[in-house]
Amino acid sequence: MDTTIKIDSKTRDQLAALAEARGTTMRALIEDFAASSLTPHQLRDRAERTRAFLESEFGHRLSDEDNSTLRARMSEAHAAHRDSLRSAGVSDAA
């Protein structure tokens, strides 16, 4: 079943440009986004499963300091990615 999502024209135009640049449709672009994005609950669940795996398979338990360091590195990587998008002239949608 199809549905309509109401967005402003600027966002629609950005999605259309992204879809065209990727050789796909806006529908496929949005479907890919939904399929590859995780909710906060899913992220917490994945993090817990990862912690359990590291501990059971490698005997390594992440400390709060490890978690903070990894979060900081991810934030830095995300910021660098956003900067590269801006440098390439791509609007930051996140």
N, C-alpha and C positions, 0 to 999 in steps of 0.2 A: 504494500500500500504506500502510495506517495503522500507527501505532506509538504506544506509550504512553511518556510522559515522567513520571517520578516526581518530584514536588515536594511541599513541605510544604503544609498546608492554608492557611496564611496567604498564601503566594504564590499558590496557586490562587484564593483569594478576591479577591486584588488583581487578578489577571488577569481574573477574571470581572467585577469592577467596572469595570475599564478597557474591556473589550469592550462591556459594556452602555452605558457613557457614550459610546462611539464608534459605537454602533448596529451592532455587528458581533459575531462569535463569537470565542471564545478561539482557535479554530483559525485563523481569518483573521488575528487579531491577531498570533499567533506566526509565521504565514507571512509577513505583512508585515514583521515585525521581521527575520526571516531574510533576506528579499529585499533589504532596505534597509541591512543592517549589513555592514560590511566587516571582513575579518580583518586582522591587522597586516601580513601580506604584501601584501594587496590595497591597503591604505592606502599602503604604501611605493611600490608600483608606480604608483598614481595620482599620488602626489607627484612621482615621477620623470618621468612623462609630462607633468605640469603644468609642471615646470621646463623640460623640453625644448621644450614648446609656447611658453612665454613667451620663451625664448631665440631660437627659430627665427622666430617671428612678430613679435616686438616688439624683439628684440635686447637683452632684459633678462635678466640672470642674477641670481638671488637669492643674496645673500651669507649667510654663517652668521648675521650679525646680523639680516638680514631674516627668516630662518627662525625665530630666537629670538623676535623681536618678534611674528611671526604666531602662533607657538605660544602665547605669553603672552596675546595677544588672544583666541584660541580658548578657552584655559583660563578666562579671565575671563567670556567669554560662556557657557560651560558652567556655571560656578558661578552666574551670574545666573539662568540657566534653572532650575537645581536649586533655588535660593532661591525663585523664583516658583512652582514646583511645591509646595514646602513651604508657602508662604503660602496657596496655594489648597487646602491640605489633601490634596494628592496625595502618597502615599508615594513616596519616592525609590527607584526600582527599580535604578538603575545603580550 
